Amino acid sequence: MEELPPLALVKTWLDVVQQTDMPNNIREKRNKLLTYYFGSIQEAKMYVKDNDNSLIKTSK
């Protein structure tokens, strides 16, 4: 099984995909990465939602 990218990176990729002023080729590449690792954008969002608290806890 392949290791997932860091949570902060996934959050950044999701932000890029949702920005309409970002060039399409960049948005498409991030979309492909998210789909590769999570199967869909929705699953990536769920991963962030489920694990976002762990990022806060580890940074203290």
C-alpha positions as a LaTeX table, in Angstrom:
\begin{tabular}{lrrr}
\hline
Residue & $x$ (\AA) & $y$ (\AA) & $z$ (\AA) \\
\hline
Met1 & 0.00 & 0.00 & 0.00 \\
Glu2 & 1.28 & 3.43 & $-0.93$ \\
Glu3 & 1.78 & 6.04 & 1.77 \\
Leu4 & $-0.55$ & 9.02 & 1.67 \\
Pro5 & 0.85 & 12.52 & 1.23 \\
Pro6 & 1.02 & 14.80 & 4.29 \\
Leu7 & $-2.29$ & 16.30 & 5.39 \\
Ala8 & $-1.11$ & 19.88 & 4.84 \\
Leu9 & $-0.22$ & 19.03 & 1.24 \\
Val10 & $-3.62$ & 17.43 & 0.62 \\
Lys11 & $-5.31$ & 20.55 & 1.99 \\
Thr12 & $-3.22$ & 22.71 & $-0.35$ \\
Trp13 & $-4.10$ & 20.55 & $-3.35$ \\
Leu14 & $-7.79$ & 20.82 & $-2.48$ \\
Asp15 & $-7.48$ & 24.60 & $-2.25$ \\
Val16 & $-5.79$ & 24.73 & $-5.65$ \\
Val17 & $-8.47$ & 22.56 & $-7.27$ \\
Gln18 & $-11.21$ & 24.87 & $-5.98$ \\
Gln19 & $-9.60$ & 28.15 & $-7.07$ \\
Thr20 & $-11.17$ & 29.33 & $-10.30$ \\
Asp21 & $-8.41$ & 31.87 & $-10.97$ \\
Met22 & $-5.75$ & 29.13 & $-11.00$ \\
Pro23 & $-4.60$ & 27.98 & $-14.48$ \\
Asn24 & $-6.51$ & 24.91 & $-15.65$ \\
Asn25 & $-3.41$ & 22.77 & $-16.22$ \\
Ile26 & $-2.35$ & 23.23 & $-12.58$ \\
Arg27 & $-5.85$ & 22.49 & $-11.30$ \\
Glu28 & $-6.02$ & 19.37 & $-13.48$ \\
Lys29 & $-2.66$ & 18.07 & $-12.21$ \\
Arg30 & $-3.72$ & 18.48 & $-8.58$ \\
Asn31 & $-7.04$ & 16.87 & $-9.36$ \\
Lys32 & $-5.23$ & 13.87 & $-10.85$ \\
Leu33 & $-3.00$ & 13.59 & $-7.77$ \\
Leu34 & $-5.98$ & 13.68 & $-5.42$ \\
Thr35 & $-7.82$ & 11.12 & $-7.52$ \\
Tyr36 & $-4.74$ & 8.90 & $-7.61$ \\
Tyr37 & $-4.33$ & 8.88 & $-3.83$ \\
Phe38 & $-7.97$ & 9.01 & $-2.73$ \\
Gly39 & $-10.13$ & 7.91 & $-5.65$ \\
Ser40 & $-12.08$ & 11.18 & $-5.74$ \\
Ile41 & $-12.06$ & 14.76 & $-4.54$ \\
Gln42 & $-14.88$ & 13.91 & $-2.15$ \\
Glu43 & $-12.81$ & 11.16 & $-0.51$ \\
Ala44 & $-9.87$ & 13.55 & $-0.17$ \\
Lys45 & $-12.14$ & 16.06 & 1.56 \\
Met46 & $-13.35$ & 13.35 & 3.92 \\
Tyr47 & $-9.74$ & 12.38 & 4.68 \\
Val48 & $-8.93$ & 15.99 & 5.59 \\
Lys49 & $-12.07$ & 16.32 & 7.68 \\
Asp50 & $-11.37$ & 13.09 & 9.57 \\
Asn51 & $-7.69$ & 13.85 & 10.18 \\
Asp52 & $-7.60$ & 17.62 & 10.57 \\
Asn53 & $-7.72$ & 17.42 & 14.38 \\
Ser54 & $-4.60$ & 15.28 & 14.42 \\
Leu55 & $-2.66$ & 18.07 & 12.69 \\
Ile56 & $-3.62$ & 20.50 & 15.44 \\
Lys57 & $-2.75$ & 18.06 & 18.21 \\
Thr58 & 0.70 & 17.23 & 16.84 \\
Ser59 & 1.69 & 20.84 & 16.35 \\
Lys60 & 1.48 & 21.67 & 20.09 \\
\hline
\end{tabular}
